[in-house]
Amino acid sequence: MSTTPVITVDGPGGVGKGTVCRIVAQRLGWHMLDSGALYRLVALAAQRHGLRWDNEPALVPLAGHLDVQFSSDISGNEARVLLEGEDVTDAIRTEECGAGASQVAVLPGVRAALLDRQHAFRELPGLVADGRDMGTVVFADAPLKIFLTADAEERARRRFKQLKEKGIGVNFAALLEEIAARDARDSQRNAAALKPATDAVIVDTSTLSIEQVVEQVLTLCRERLMVRC
């Protein structure tokens, strides 16, 4: 068992995991793992190589040898992501890529291929891990596990606003339908289904600001991990 502390933050899309994790990691001076980006990268790479998202035999070696780089960012903003030397930071955040990530994530072989890559992020002084199975599977021994949740319509509203601010046209009803479908896939899959760890602290973010969620997480860090932040 590693002595490097890990804070896992799991939950469905649209609850603010990414932003919360980036700010918490910055405040603590710890590393951060955006595990969802890895699955989005597999989906995008598959698409670019002409592979179906359900073609597990072809996707496993692709996932195991992804040519990926994450640029460092100490400001709490989204880091840049390179796939085969190309900046794909925006490309992996589309709704289409998110749907693809949800589909490739149900494949046990793909999850196994990415496991070692995720474990490699666990370095001193500590790691904040953002995902859907961080506390239940990838870092099951983490001393602090958090599960963020929110009403589906609220998550759709947040995502709608985010996409509009980026100049991306989107239909709210279609977005809500896709979020519901993704929730169903993630919670019903056989491999590492989306659910809170038995020892996770559940935080409903429906009526909370990002700042309020961050403060709740940092309070838990002080109480459970005895860290200064």
C-alpha positions in Angstrom: 0.0 0.0 0.0 1.4 3.4 -1.0 1.9 6.0 1.7 1.2 8.8 -0.8 -2.2 10.3 0.2 -5.0 10.4 -2.3 -8.3 12.3 -2.3 -10.8 10.7 -4.7 -13.7 12.8 -6.1 -16.2 10.7 -8.0 -19.6 11.5 -9.5 -21.5 11.8 -12.7 -20.8 14.4 -15.4 -21.9 18.0 -14.6 -21.4 18.1 -10.9 -18.3 20.2 -11.0 -15.7 17.5 -10.3 -13.0 18.9 -12.7 -13.1 22.5 -11.5 -13.3 21.4 -7.8 -10.4 19.0 -8.2 -8.2 21.6 -10.0 -8.8 24.2 -7.3 -8.3 21.7 -4.4 -5.1 20.4 -6.0 -3.8 23.9 -6.4 -4.6 24.9 -2.8 -2.9 21.7 -1.5 0.0 21.9 -3.9 -0.8 18.3 -5.0 -0.9 16.5 -8.3 -4.2 15.9 -10.1 -5.6 13.1 -12.2 -8.5 13.7 -14.6 -9.3 10.1 -15.3 -12.3 11.1 -17.5 -9.8 12.7 -20.0 -8.1 9.4 -20.5 -11.3 7.7 -21.6 -12.2 10.7 -23.8 -8.8 10.4 -25.3 -9.3 6.7 -26.1 -12.7 7.5 -27.7 -11.1 10.3 -29.8 -8.1 8.2 -30.8 -10.5 5.4 -31.8 -12.5 7.7 -33.9 -9.4 9.1 -35.7 -8.1 5.6 -36.3 -11.5 4.4 -37.7 -12.3 2.1 -34.8 -15.8 1.5 -33.4 -16.3 2.4 -29.7 -17.4 -1.2 -29.0 -14.4 -2.9 -30.7 -12.7 -4.0 -27.5 -10.0 -6.2 -29.1 -8.8 -3.2 -31.1 -9.3 -0.6 -28.3 -7.3 -2.4 -25.6 -3.9 -2.0 -27.3 -4.8 1.5 -28.4 -5.6 2.4 -24.7 -2.4 0.8 -23.5 -0.2 2.8 -25.9 -1.9 6.2 -26.1 0.6 8.9 -27.1 -0.7 11.4 -24.6 0.8 14.4 -22.8 -0.7 16.6 -20.2 0.8 20.1 -19.9 1.4 21.4 -16.4 -0.8 24.2 -15.1 -0.4 25.7 -11.6 -3.2 28.3 -12.0 -6.2 26.0 -11.4 -7.2 26.4 -15.0 -7.7 23.4 -17.4 -4.4 21.9 -18.5 -3.7 21.4 -22.2 -3.9 17.9 -23.5 -1.9 16.6 -26.5 -2.8 13.4 -28.4 -0.1 12.2 -30.9 1.4 15.7 -30.7 -1.8 17.6 -31.4 -3.6 19.8 -28.9 -7.0 18.1 -28.4 -8.0 19.9 -25.2 -11.2 21.2 -26.8 -11.8 18.2 -29.0 -12.1 15.8 -26.1 -14.7 18.0 -24.3 -17.4 17.8 -26.9 -20.6 16.0 -26.1 -19.9 13.4 -28.9 -16.5 12.6 -27.3 -18.1 12.4 -23.9 -20.7 9.9 -25.2 -17.8 7.9 -26.8 -15.9 7.9 -23.5 -18.9 6.5 -21.7 -19.1 3.7 -24.3 -15.5 2.7 -24.2 -15.5 2.9 -20.4 -17.8 -0.1 -20.2 -15.2 -2.3 -21.7 -13.2 -4.2 -19.0 -10.1 -4.6 -21.2 -9.9 -0.8 -21.8 -10.3 -0.1 -18.0 -7.5 -2.6 -17.2 -5.3 -1.1 -19.9 -5.6 2.3 -18.3 -5.2 1.2 -14.7 -1.4 1.3 -14.5 -1.4 4.7 -16.2 -3.8 6.1 -13.6 -1.7 4.6 -10.7 1.4 6.3 -12.0 -0.2 9.7 -11.1 0.1 8.8 -7.4 3.2 10.8 -6.4 4.2 12.9 -3.4 3.1 15.1 -1.8 -0.3 13.8 -2.8 -3.0 13.3 -5.5 -6.5 14.6 -6.1 -8.2 12.0 -8.4 -11.3 13.0 -10.4 -13.4 10.3 -12.0 -16.2 7.8 -11.6 -14.5 4.8 -10.0 -11.5 6.4 -8.3 -12.7 5.6 -4.7 -14.2 2.2 -5.5 -11.6 0.7 -7.8 -8.5 2.7 -8.8 -7.6 4.1 -5.4 -9.7 2.0 -3.1 -7.3 2.6 -0.2 -7.6 6.4 -0.4 -7.9 8.0 3.1 -10.5 10.5 1.8 -13.2 9.7 -0.7 -15.9 12.2 -1.9 -18.8 11.6 -4.1 -20.4 14.7 -5.7 -23.9 14.5 -7.0 -26.6 16.9 -8.4 -30.0 16.9 -10.0 -29.8 15.8 -13.7 -31.6 19.0 -14.9 -29.2 21.2 -12.9 -26.2 19.4 -14.4 -27.7 19.8 -17.9 -28.2 23.6 -17.2 -24.6 23.9 -16.1 -23.3 22.0 -19.2 -25.6 24.1 -21.5 -24.2 27.3 -20.1 -20.6 26.1 -20.4 -21.0 25.1 -24.0 -22.8 28.4 -24.9 -19.9 30.3 -23.3 -17.6 28.4 -25.6 -19.7 29.3 -28.7 -20.9 25.8 -29.2 -24.5 25.4 -30.3 -26.5 22.8 -28.3 -30.1 21.8 -27.7 -31.0 21.7 -24.0 -33.5 18.8 -24.3 -31.0 16.7 -26.3 -28.3 17.5 -23.8 -30.5 16.4 -20.9 -31.4 13.2 -22.7 -27.7 12.4 -23.3 -26.8 13.1 -19.6 -29.6 10.7 -18.6 -28.4 8.0 -21.0 -24.8 8.5 -19.9 -25.8 8.2 -16.2 -27.6 4.9 -17.1 -24.6 3.5 -18.9 -22.2 4.5 -16.2 -24.3 3.2 -13.3 -25.4 -0.1 -14.9 -22.1 -1.2 -16.5 -20.6 -4.5 -15.3 -17.0 -3.0 -14.9 -16.6 -0.4 -12.2 -20.2 0.9 -12.1 -20.7 4.5 -11.0 -21.6 4.5 -7.3 -20.3 6.0 -4.1 -17.6 4.0 -2.2 -19.1 2.7 1.0 -16.8 5.1 3.0 -17.3 8.1 0.7 -18.7 11.5 1.9 -21.6 12.4 -0.4 -22.0 16.1 -1.3 -25.0 17.3 -3.2 -23.9 20.3 -5.3 -27.3 21.1 -6.8 -27.6 24.4 -4.8 -24.0 25.0 -4.0 -21.4 27.2 -5.8 -18.0 25.9 -6.8 -16.5 27.9 -3.9 -18.8 26.3 -1.4 -18.1 22.8 -2.6 -14.3 23.5 -2.6 -14.6 24.7 1.0 -16.4 21.6 2.0 -13.7 19.4 0.5 -10.9 21.5 2.1 -12.6 21.2 5.5 -12.7 17.4 5.1 -9.0 17.5 4.2 -8.2 19.4 7.4 -10.3 17.1 9.5 -9.4 13.7 7.9 -5.9 14.3 6.6 -4.6 16.9 9.0 -3.3 19.0 6.2 -3.0 22.8 6.0 -4.8 24.5 3.2 
